[in-house]
Amino acid sequence: MSAGHTGGTMRATVARGYGGTEVLETVTVPLPEPGPGQVRVRVEAATVNPVDLATRSGALVGAGLMAARSCTGLGWDVAGVVDRLGAGVTAFAPGEPVIGLRDLLDVSLGTYAEYVVLDVTAVAPAPRGVSPAAAATLPLNGLTAAQSLDALDLAPGDTLLVTGAAGAVGGFAVELAVRRGVRAVAQVSSADREFAYSLGAEWTVGRDARALAAECRRLVPGGVDAVLDTAGLGVRALAAVRTRGAYVTAAVGTAPPPLRGIRVHEQWISADGAALAGLAALDLTLRVADVLPLEGVARAHERLAEGGLRGRLVLAPPAH
Protein backbone atom coordinates (compact mmCIF):
# COMPACT_ATOMS: atom_id res chain seq x y z
CA MET A 1 0.00 0.00 0.00
CA SER A 2 0.97 3.62 -0.49
CA ALA A 3 1.82 6.11 2.17
CA GLY A 4 -1.10 7.80 3.87
CA HIS A 5 -2.87 7.97 7.18
CA THR A 6 -3.59 4.66 8.86
CA GLY A 7 -5.99 4.27 11.73
CA GLY A 8 -7.57 7.40 13.10
CA THR A 9 -11.02 8.82 12.48
CA MET A 10 -12.85 11.12 10.10
CA ARG A 11 -16.12 13.02 9.96
CA ALA A 12 -18.96 12.03 7.66
CA THR A 13 -22.60 12.94 7.23
CA VAL A 14 -25.14 10.10 7.24
CA ALA A 15 -28.88 9.60 7.49
CA ARG A 16 -30.04 8.07 10.79
CA GLY A 17 -33.21 6.37 9.66
CA TYR A 18 -35.34 8.11 7.03
CA GLY A 19 -37.30 11.34 6.83
CA GLY A 20 -36.61 15.05 6.49
CA THR A 21 -33.36 16.88 7.10
CA GLU A 22 -33.68 16.15 10.82
CA VAL A 23 -32.30 12.63 10.14
CA LEU A 24 -29.02 14.04 8.81
CA GLU A 25 -26.17 13.69 11.27
CA THR A 26 -22.45 14.41 11.07
CA VAL A 27 -20.62 11.64 12.87
CA THR A 28 -17.06 10.60 13.69
CA VAL A 29 -16.18 7.19 12.27
CA PRO A 30 -13.02 5.13 11.76
CA LEU A 31 -10.97 6.15 8.74
CA PRO A 32 -11.78 3.65 5.95
CA GLU A 33 -8.95 1.58 4.51
CA PRO A 34 -8.73 0.70 0.80
CA GLY A 35 -8.74 -2.96 -0.08
CA PRO A 36 -7.17 -4.58 -3.16
CA GLY A 37 -8.09 -2.68 -6.31
CA GLN A 38 -9.30 0.36 -4.37
CA VAL A 39 -8.13 3.89 -3.65
CA ARG A 40 -8.82 6.19 -0.75
CA VAL A 41 -9.59 9.77 -1.73
CA ARG A 42 -9.28 12.78 0.55
CA VAL A 43 -12.51 14.58 -0.28
CA GLU A 44 -12.28 18.20 -1.36
CA ALA A 45 -15.81 18.45 -2.80
CA ALA A 46 -18.95 16.28 -2.88
CA THR A 47 -22.00 17.16 -4.95
CA VAL A 48 -25.55 17.14 -3.61
CA ASN A 49 -27.91 15.39 -6.05
CA PRO A 50 -31.62 14.51 -6.08
CA VAL A 51 -30.75 10.85 -5.43
CA ASP A 52 -29.36 11.91 -2.06
CA LEU A 53 -32.71 13.42 -1.10
CA ALA A 54 -34.49 10.26 -2.26
CA THR A 55 -32.11 8.15 -0.18
CA ARG A 56 -32.55 10.29 2.93
CA SER A 57 -36.34 10.36 2.67
CA GLY A 58 -36.64 6.58 2.37
CA ALA A 59 -38.04 6.73 -1.17
CA LEU A 60 -35.41 4.29 -2.44
CA VAL A 61 -36.27 1.84 0.32
CA GLY A 62 -39.95 2.23 -0.53
CA ALA A 63 -39.18 1.50 -4.18
CA GLY A 64 -37.33 -1.69 -3.26
CA LEU A 65 -33.99 -0.37 -4.52
CA MET A 66 -32.20 -0.82 -1.21
CA ALA A 67 -32.73 -2.44 2.16
CA ALA A 68 -33.69 -0.35 5.16
CA ARG A 69 -30.79 0.35 7.48
CA SER A 70 -30.27 2.40 10.62
CA CYS A 71 -27.38 4.41 9.14
CA THR A 72 -27.14 5.21 5.43
CA GLY A 73 -24.27 6.88 3.59
CA LEU A 74 -25.02 9.83 1.31
CA GLY A 75 -23.20 11.35 -1.64
CA TRP A 76 -22.19 9.87 -5.01
CA ASP A 77 -19.84 12.41 -6.64
CA VAL A 78 -16.40 13.26 -5.35
CA ALA A 79 -13.44 15.40 -6.29
CA GLY A 80 -10.30 15.18 -4.21
CA VAL A 81 -6.79 13.85 -3.93
CA VAL A 82 -5.62 10.25 -3.80
CA ASP A 83 -4.55 9.58 -0.21
CA ARG A 84 -3.83 5.86 -0.14
CA LEU A 85 -3.70 2.96 -2.60
CA GLY A 86 -4.95 -0.55 -2.06
CA ALA A 87 -2.90 -3.57 -3.09
CA GLY A 88 -2.34 -3.89 -6.82
CA VAL A 89 -3.29 -0.33 -7.77
CA THR A 90 -0.81 1.31 -10.12
CA ALA A 91 -3.03 3.63 -12.16
CA PHE A 92 -2.88 6.49 -9.65
CA ALA A 93 -0.34 7.98 -7.27
CA PRO A 94 -0.76 9.54 -3.82
CA GLY A 95 -1.42 13.26 -4.14
CA GLU A 96 -2.98 12.98 -7.60
CA PRO A 97 -6.18 15.03 -8.13
CA VAL A 98 -9.06 12.76 -9.10
CA ILE A 99 -12.81 12.58 -9.50
CA GLY A 100 -14.95 9.52 -8.91
CA LEU A 101 -18.39 8.03 -8.49
CA ARG A 102 -19.86 5.84 -5.79
CA ASP A 103 -22.68 3.87 -7.46
CA LEU A 104 -23.65 1.47 -4.66
CA LEU A 105 -26.89 2.42 -2.92
CA ASP A 106 -26.79 0.27 0.19
CA VAL A 107 -23.72 1.62 2.02
CA SER A 108 -22.98 3.05 5.43
CA LEU A 109 -20.70 5.82 4.10
CA GLY A 110 -20.85 7.90 0.93
CA THR A 111 -18.92 10.89 -0.36
CA TYR A 112 -20.34 13.30 2.24
CA ALA A 113 -17.19 12.66 4.22
CA GLU A 114 -13.59 13.71 4.71
CA TYR A 115 -12.38 10.53 2.99
CA VAL A 116 -14.00 7.93 0.74
CA VAL A 117 -12.82 4.56 -0.56
CA LEU A 118 -13.70 3.74 -4.18
CA ASP A 119 -12.89 0.96 -6.62
CA VAL A 120 -10.08 2.12 -8.89
CA THR A 121 -12.39 1.47 -11.87
CA ALA A 122 -14.70 4.25 -10.60
CA VAL A 123 -11.97 6.92 -10.48
CA ALA A 124 -10.50 9.22 -13.14
CA PRO A 125 -7.97 12.05 -13.30
CA ALA A 126 -9.62 15.35 -12.41
CA PRO A 127 -10.29 17.81 -15.23
CA ARG A 128 -7.51 20.36 -15.53
CA GLY A 129 -7.91 24.00 -14.70
CA VAL A 130 -11.15 23.81 -12.70
CA SER A 131 -11.88 23.94 -8.99
CA PRO A 132 -12.63 20.76 -7.02
CA ALA A 133 -16.19 22.03 -6.55
CA ALA A 134 -16.71 22.31 -10.31
CA ALA A 135 -15.00 18.98 -10.97
CA ALA A 136 -17.29 17.24 -8.46
CA THR A 137 -20.36 18.14 -10.53
CA LEU A 138 -19.24 15.97 -13.46
CA PRO A 139 -19.27 12.26 -12.49
CA LEU A 140 -22.90 11.35 -11.79
CA ASN A 141 -24.60 13.78 -14.13
CA GLY A 142 -22.02 13.63 -16.91
CA LEU A 143 -21.94 9.84 -16.95
CA THR A 144 -25.75 9.65 -16.83
CA ALA A 145 -25.93 11.89 -19.91
CA ALA A 146 -23.19 10.03 -21.76
CA GLN A 147 -24.56 6.57 -20.99
CA SER A 148 -28.04 7.68 -22.03
CA LEU A 149 -26.69 8.93 -25.35
CA ASP A 150 -24.83 5.65 -25.81
CA ALA A 151 -28.12 3.81 -25.34
CA LEU A 152 -29.82 5.99 -27.97
CA ASP A 153 -27.00 5.20 -30.43
CA LEU A 154 -27.64 8.21 -32.68
CA ALA A 155 -25.73 9.02 -35.85
CA PRO A 156 -24.40 12.44 -36.85
CA GLY A 157 -27.25 14.48 -38.29
CA ASP A 158 -29.93 12.71 -36.25
CA THR A 159 -32.29 14.85 -34.18
CA LEU A 160 -32.68 14.62 -30.40
CA LEU A 161 -35.07 16.25 -27.95
CA VAL A 162 -33.64 16.76 -24.47
CA THR A 163 -36.26 17.52 -21.83
CA GLY A 164 -35.16 19.46 -18.76
CA ALA A 165 -32.19 20.71 -20.78
CA ALA A 166 -31.27 23.43 -18.26
CA GLY A 167 -30.77 20.82 -15.55
CA ALA A 168 -27.51 19.11 -14.66
CA VAL A 169 -28.04 15.94 -16.72
CA GLY A 170 -29.91 17.77 -19.47
CA GLY A 171 -27.22 20.38 -19.94
CA PHE A 172 -24.51 17.76 -20.30
CA ALA A 173 -26.75 15.78 -22.66
CA VAL A 174 -27.19 18.71 -25.04
CA GLU A 175 -23.49 19.53 -25.01
CA LEU A 176 -22.37 15.93 -25.52
CA ALA A 177 -24.98 15.24 -28.22
CA VAL A 178 -23.88 18.25 -30.22
CA ARG A 179 -20.26 17.13 -29.98
CA ARG A 180 -21.37 13.82 -31.48
CA GLY A 181 -22.86 15.67 -34.44
CA VAL A 182 -26.47 15.31 -33.28
CA ARG A 183 -28.94 18.17 -33.85
CA ALA A 184 -30.48 19.01 -30.47
CA VAL A 185 -33.86 20.40 -29.47
CA ALA A 186 -33.62 21.70 -25.90
CA GLN A 187 -36.72 21.97 -23.73
CA VAL A 188 -36.10 24.94 -21.42
CA SER A 189 -37.82 27.96 -19.91
CA SER A 190 -37.58 31.26 -21.76
CA ALA A 191 -34.96 32.40 -19.24
CA ASP A 192 -32.70 29.46 -20.16
CA ARG A 193 -32.90 29.67 -23.95
CA GLU A 194 -29.63 31.52 -24.37
CA PHE A 195 -27.90 29.01 -22.13
CA ALA A 196 -29.24 26.15 -24.28
CA TYR A 197 -28.00 27.83 -27.42
CA SER A 198 -24.58 28.34 -25.79
CA LEU A 199 -24.39 24.55 -25.34
CA GLY A 200 -25.01 24.08 -29.05
CA ALA A 201 -28.76 23.43 -29.22
CA GLU A 202 -30.17 24.11 -32.69
CA TRP A 203 -33.70 24.72 -31.44
CA THR A 204 -35.46 25.36 -28.12
CA VAL A 205 -39.02 24.58 -27.06
CA GLY A 206 -40.92 25.73 -23.97
CA ARG A 207 -41.60 23.86 -20.77
CA ASP A 208 -45.34 23.34 -21.37
CA ALA A 209 -45.48 19.54 -21.60
CA ARG A 210 -48.91 19.62 -23.22
CA ALA A 211 -47.55 21.52 -26.22
CA LEU A 212 -44.22 19.72 -26.38
CA ALA A 213 -44.95 17.23 -29.15
CA ALA A 214 -46.62 19.84 -31.36
CA GLU A 215 -43.72 22.29 -30.91
CA CYS A 216 -41.13 19.63 -31.73
CA ARG A 217 -43.00 18.38 -34.76
CA ARG A 218 -43.29 21.94 -36.06
CA LEU A 219 -39.52 22.25 -35.86
CA VAL A 220 -38.76 18.69 -37.01
CA PRO A 221 -41.57 17.44 -39.28
CA GLY A 222 -42.42 13.82 -38.56
CA GLY A 223 -40.86 13.96 -35.11
CA VAL A 224 -37.35 13.80 -33.70
CA ASP A 225 -35.32 10.64 -34.04
CA ALA A 226 -35.01 10.31 -30.28
CA VAL A 227 -35.68 11.88 -26.91
CA LEU A 228 -33.56 11.90 -23.77
CA ASP A 229 -36.19 12.55 -21.12
CA THR A 230 -34.45 13.93 -18.04
CA ALA A 231 -37.65 15.60 -16.82
CA GLY A 232 -39.67 12.38 -16.56
CA LEU A 233 -42.44 13.52 -18.94
CA GLY A 234 -43.10 10.00 -20.20
CA VAL A 235 -45.73 9.70 -22.93
CA ARG A 236 -45.76 13.46 -23.55
CA ALA A 237 -42.10 13.34 -24.53
CA LEU A 238 -42.59 10.07 -26.41
CA ALA A 239 -45.20 11.79 -28.61
CA ALA A 240 -42.47 14.03 -30.03
CA VAL A 241 -40.55 11.00 -31.38
CA ARG A 242 -40.99 9.66 -34.89
CA THR A 243 -42.41 6.18 -35.39
CA ARG A 244 -39.76 3.53 -34.65
CA GLY A 245 -37.50 6.12 -33.06
CA ALA A 246 -35.85 5.85 -29.66
CA TYR A 247 -36.59 7.07 -26.13
CA VAL A 248 -34.40 7.01 -23.04
CA THR A 249 -35.41 8.28 -19.62
CA ALA A 250 -32.91 9.23 -16.96
CA ALA A 251 -35.79 9.65 -14.48
CA VAL A 252 -36.13 6.08 -13.28
CA GLY A 253 -39.71 4.85 -12.99
CA THR A 254 -41.17 7.15 -15.65
CA ALA A 255 -40.64 5.05 -18.79
CA PRO A 256 -43.72 4.98 -21.07
CA PRO A 257 -44.87 1.94 -23.09
CA PRO A 258 -43.09 1.42 -26.44
CA LEU A 259 -45.86 2.92 -28.57
CA ARG A 260 -45.47 3.09 -32.38
CA GLY A 261 -42.51 0.74 -32.33
CA ILE A 262 -40.38 3.24 -30.41
CA ARG A 263 -37.44 1.65 -28.61
CA VAL A 264 -37.79 2.56 -24.90
CA HIS A 265 -34.94 2.33 -22.41
CA GLU A 266 -34.62 3.27 -18.75
CA GLN A 267 -31.06 4.36 -17.97
CA TRP A 268 -29.44 3.26 -14.70
CA ILE A 269 -26.11 4.84 -13.91
CA SER A 270 -22.94 2.78 -13.49
CA ALA A 271 -19.48 3.94 -12.47
CA ASP A 272 -16.99 3.95 -15.33
CA GLY A 273 -13.60 5.48 -14.70
CA ALA A 274 -12.46 5.21 -18.32
CA ALA A 275 -15.55 6.98 -19.64
CA LEU A 276 -15.26 9.56 -16.85
CA ALA A 277 -11.68 10.27 -17.89
CA GLY A 278 -12.92 10.92 -21.40
CA LEU A 279 -15.55 13.35 -20.14
CA ALA A 280 -12.99 15.14 -17.95
CA ALA A 281 -10.88 15.85 -21.04
CA LEU A 282 -13.71 17.52 -22.98
CA ASP A 283 -13.82 20.91 -21.23
CA LEU A 284 -17.56 20.61 -20.59
CA THR A 285 -19.67 23.33 -18.98
CA LEU A 286 -19.49 22.71 -15.23
CA ARG A 287 -21.98 24.66 -13.12
CA VAL A 288 -21.77 25.25 -9.37
CA ALA A 289 -24.72 26.97 -7.69
CA ASP A 290 -23.01 27.28 -4.30
CA VAL A 291 -20.41 25.66 -2.05
CA LEU A 292 -21.34 24.88 1.55
CA PRO A 293 -19.38 23.31 4.42
CA LEU A 294 -20.06 19.68 5.26
CA GLU A 295 -22.02 20.85 8.30
CA GLY A 296 -24.32 22.80 5.95
CA VAL A 297 -25.75 19.62 4.44
CA ALA A 298 -29.28 20.15 5.80
CA ARG A 299 -29.52 23.58 4.19
CA ALA A 300 -28.14 22.13 0.94
CA HIS A 301 -30.88 19.48 0.91
CA GLU A 302 -33.51 22.11 1.62
CA ARG A 303 -32.27 24.38 -1.16
CA LEU A 304 -32.19 21.53 -3.67
CA ALA A 305 -35.74 20.54 -2.72
CA GLU A 306 -36.89 24.13 -3.24
CA GLY A 307 -35.79 23.92 -6.89
CA GLY A 308 -34.83 26.70 -9.24
CA LEU A 309 -31.08 26.10 -9.02
CA ARG A 310 -28.84 26.43 -12.04
CA GLY A 311 -25.88 24.25 -11.26
CA ARG A 312 -25.23 21.92 -8.37
CA LEU A 313 -24.77 22.55 -4.67
CA VAL A 314 -21.45 21.21 -3.46
CA LEU A 315 -20.25 20.28 0.03
CA ALA A 316 -16.64 21.00 1.01
CA PRO A 317 -15.17 19.23 4.04
CA PRO A 318 -12.64 21.25 6.06
CA ALA A 319 -9.12 21.30 4.66
CA HIS A 320 -6.69 18.88 6.28
Disulfide bonds with the S-S distance in Angstrom:
none
